[in-house]
Amino acid sequence: MKKTLVFLVLTALLLISATALADMPAVESSMPLQYARNFTLDYLEGGYTLITISDGSRFLTIPEGMEAPDNLDEDVTPLRLPLDNLLISSTSTISLIDAIGRLDAVGQTTTDADSWYIDAVREALSTGRMCYIGSYKEPDFEVLAAEQPPLAVFSTMLLSAPDVAEKLAELGIPVLLDQSTYEEHPLARVEWVKLYGELLGRQAEAQAVFEAQAALVDGLQAAAAEKTVAMFYIISNGGLYARNGGDYMAKMLELAGGSYVPAGLNPEKSGTQKLEMEEFYAQAGDADYIIYIWSTGGKPATMAELLERNAMLSEFRAVKEGNVWCTTPDYFQISDSLGEMIADMNRMLTNDDPGVDAFTYLFRLQ
């Protein structure tokens, strides 16, 4: 229901936008999008680009040396190109910007150096080319007032910190809320690279990044028989959290040729659901494979360390057969390689004994 509502809202916004464009240059063409439904790119006469986001926000890129059109609607934020010194809070957004070779355009981030697994970002922070300004809930507003980034990109987690959004508005820093986590199809998250390619003058590179990931999924090998896979993690206090059936990781698994269990676990919801171990075992104990969320679930280095988290894990079929796989540390910081992640899942499901070197984003616990 929520996803349908988002689509209807975006459709309505596009209709409103079409009317509003009567006071702006005419639309010459629009960016064709294969999967993404939460943003649009309309190319206007004069070289302007109108960006419409599903939350109702609109941005107009102003080519270098040009002025904003007359009578620009108050709800349209002008962005003068070229853009530089951006505040990017979302780690997945930074991964897309890095993938198109424009990490140099990022001036500030809200994730500290020790928490990054993307080498290029850690290097930028260590050399001072990028600045850590504190968490997204408590950024250093004095630094932001001095730096005055022309655009800040946050994930929708900013909605939980309205005081931060208000302060950014006071400072005159426009905010774009990345809506990629609301997308239906996993590859739509990758397709958001086209938006950042448009903002940073790397349209061709963005198209290439998306096409490469889509091609990986299109070329997947079909499994001889559908395999079932459970995906979960256990936190330090023993609480178990399984991915919901509507989560993008469950959809990635389906694209890889697998079947997610527990079957029917919140099929309309993303994120995770807390379950008691006994309940989870009853539904997923016979799964062919386990994908353990390593970075969140205590980072076990061996099967023995995983079993220390709960003795009942030893009863799982996947544990007995040695089919426990973990996500790599960078798994949730990147969006530019989701096709490769899906291909890793497919490789896990279709090869009886794949070598360690065959994987990039999964590793088997021994």
N, C-alpha and C positions, 0 to 999 in steps of 0.2 A: 504494500500500500504506500509506504514512504517513498519508494523509488518511483512508483507511478505518479505520485504527487509532484515529485521533483521534476519529472519529465513534463508534466502539464504546466507547471510554473514556468519552466524554461520556454515552452512553446508560447505561452502568453506573453512572456517578456520579449520574445522575438517579434511578436505581432506589434507590441507597443514600440519596440525599437524601430520597426519598419516605418511606423507613422512618424516617429521622432526624427528619422533620417531626412524628412522633408526639409529640415532646416540645415542639413549637412550635405556634403557632396554625395552624389548618387552611388549606390552599390554597383560595382562593376563585376564582381565575382565573389565567391565564398570558398573557404578552404574545405575540400571534401574530407570528411572524417569517417573512418571505417567502424570504429567502436565507441569512441567518446561521445557522451550525450550531455555533459555538464559544462561545455563551453562551445562557443562558435567564433569564427574569425571571418569577418566581412571586409573585403578590400574595396575601398572607396576611390573615387576620382581624386587625383592629386597625390596619390601615394599614401593616403591615410589608411589605417587599419582599425576597425572597430572590434573590440574584444567584448563578448557578452558572457558572463558567468551565470550559472544557474541560481545563484543566490540573489540575483537582481543587479549586481554591480556591473558597470560598463566602463571600459577604458578605451581611449582613442590615442593611437600612436601618432606623433607629430614628426614627420621627417625632418632631418637636420636642415636648417636654413629656412624652414617654413613656419608659419604661424598657425594657431588653432583656427578652425572655421568660425565665422561669425555666428552669434546666437547659439553657441554650444549649450546643450541642455545641462542643467545644474547637476544632474546625476551622472554625467559622463566625466570621468577623470582624464585630463590630458596627460600624456606621457611623452616628454620630449626626447627624441632619439639623438645620439646613441645613449643608452642607459649604462650607468656605471655605479659602483659603490652601493650595490643593493643590499638590503637586509633580507636574508633568506633564513627563515626559522625552520622550515620543513626539511628534514634530512633527505627525503625521497626527491624533493624538488632540486636540491643541490646535486644529487646524483644525475638527474637529467641535464642540468646545466653543465656538469663536468663532462657528460657524454658527448656534448656538442662543442667542447673545447672552449667554454666561456667562464670557467671558474674565476678568471681574472676580474669578472664583472661583479663578484660577490665581495662586499666589504665587511659585513657583519653576519654572525650566526649565533644561535642560542643553544648550541651544543658544544660542550668544552672539548678540548683536544683529546683528552684521555678516553672520551666516550665514542670517538670516531673510529671507524674501521676502514674508511676510504683514505688511502695513503695520500692522495693529492690534497685532500682537505687538511689532514694532519700537518702536512708540510707547509701549507699556506698559513695555518695558525702558528706554527713554530717560527716561521720567518717574519711574521707580522703583516703579511699581505692580506690576511683576514683576521678579524677581531672577534673574540668571544665576548659578548656583552651581557652575560647572565642568562638565566632560564627564560623561556617564553612567558612565564608568569611574573617574573621580576626582572625585566631587562634594565640596563643602565640608561635611564632617560637622559642623563647629562651627556653621555657619549653620543647618543642619538641626536640630541639637540645640536651638538657641535658638528657631527658628521652629516646630518640632514640627508639621509638616503632618499633618492627620488621615488622609491617604491619599496614596500615591505611585503614579502610573501610568507604567509603563515598557513599551517594546516588548520582544519576546522577545530582543533583543540583550543584555538584562541577564543572560541565561543564560551569557554569555561572561565575566561579571564577578561570580562567586559571592561574592567578598569584599565587594563593595558590598551585595549582598542580605543578607549576614550582618550587616553593620554597621547597615543599616536596621532589621533585626529587633532588634538590641541597643538601638537608640534607641526602639523601640516604635512605629515608623512602618509601618503595614500597606502591603503592595505588591500592586497588581493588575497582572498581566502581560497586556497587550492581545494577544489572539490573532488579530486581524483579518487578519494576513498569511497565516494558514493557511487562510483561507476559500477555498472552491471558486469562487464566483461573484464577479466584481468588485463588483457592487452590494451584496454582503454586507459589504464594507468600509464602505460608506456606512451600512448598517443598524446598525452599532455605535453610531451616533449615538443610537439609542434607549436604550442602556445609560447613556450620559452624560446624556441628558435625564432619565432616572430618578434618577440621583444628584444632579442639580442643579436639579430642579424645573421642567424645561422639556420635559415629555413631549409636549405638543401641537406645540411648535416642532420637536422632533426628528422627529416623525411627518411634519410638513410638509416638512422638508429631505429625508427619504428619498423621500417620494412624488414630489417635484419631479424628483429625479434619475432615478427609475424611469420616470416618464412620458416623459422625454426619450428614453430608450432604447426604450421601447415605440413611440414615434412616429417612429422613424428611417425614412428613405427607402431603399428597396432599390436596390442598384447594378444597372445594366444588365447588367454582367458582372462576375464575381468578379475582383478585383484582388489581386495578390500584393504583400506588403510585407515588407521586411527592417527589423529594429530592432536597432541596435548603437551602440557608441561606441568610440573609440580613445583610450587614455590617453597620457600624455606620453612614455613610453618606447616607444610604437608598438604596444603590445599591444591586440588587438581583442577585444571582448567582445560577444557576441550574446545577446539575451534567449532563455531556454529556451522550448521549446514549451509547457510547462505554466505559464509565468509569467502573472501577472495581466494584463500588458500585451498578451500574445498573445491572451488570452481577451477583452480589451476590443476588440481588432481584429476578432476573429470576430463579436462582437456588432455591430460597426459594418458588417459585411458583407464584410470582407476575408479574405484567406488568408495566414497567416504563413509566411515562409520564413527560414531553411532548414527545409523540411518534415521532421518527425521528429526535430528537435533536442531531445533530453531531454524528451519530452512529459509525463513525470510529475514534472518538477522545475520549481521556480520559480527566480527569480534569473537569472544569466547564465552563459555558458560561453565560455572563452577559445578562440579559433580562430586559426589562421594565415590571413593574408590570402588566399593562394592557395586554401586549402580553402573559405574563406567565399565567395570570388568564384565558384568552381565551382558552389556551391549557390544563391547569391543574386544573382549578377551580372545575371540577366535579370529581376529583380523590377521590377514596375511603379512602386513607390514605395519610398523610404527614409524612415524616421523615425529621425533621429539623436538620441541622448540627449545633449542639449546641455550640461546642467549638469555632467555627468560627463566628457564627451568633449572638453574643451578649449575650449568656448565659441566656436566659429568664428562670425564676424560675416558672412562672405561665402562663396560657393562656392569662391573661390580659397583662402581660409584653410583650408577643409575639405580640399581637394586637397593642401595642403601636408603633411597628416598621413600620406598614403600615395599615391604616384603612381598606383597601380593603381585607385584610386577613379574616375579619369576614364574607365575602361572600363565602369563600371556603366551599365546601360541607364537607370536612374532619373536618374543624373547627366547623361547626354547629353540627356535629354528635359526636364530642369529640374524633376524631381519629387522633390526632396530637401527634407524638412520636418524641423524641429527642435522638441523639446519646450521649453516656456518654463521659466524659472529656478525657478518655484514648483512645478513638476510633481510632485515627489516629497515635498513638504511637506504636501500636502493630500489629504484623503479625502472631503470633503463635496461635491466637484464632479466625481466620477468619471463621472457621467452626461453632464455637459457635455464631458468629455474624449472620451468615446466618440462623442458627437455631432460633435465636431470631426473625429475620424477618419472618420466617415461622410460629412461634408461634403467632406473631402479626396477621398474615393473616388467621390463621386457628382456632383461639379461639375467641368466641364472647366476653368473659369477662375474659381474663387471669389475674391472680393475679400479683401484683407487684413483688413478690418474684420469679416469673417464669422467669424473665429477668435479664440478666447480662450487656448487652451493649446497651439497649434501655430503655427509661422511658417515660411514658405518661404525657403530660402536662395537668394540671387540672385548 
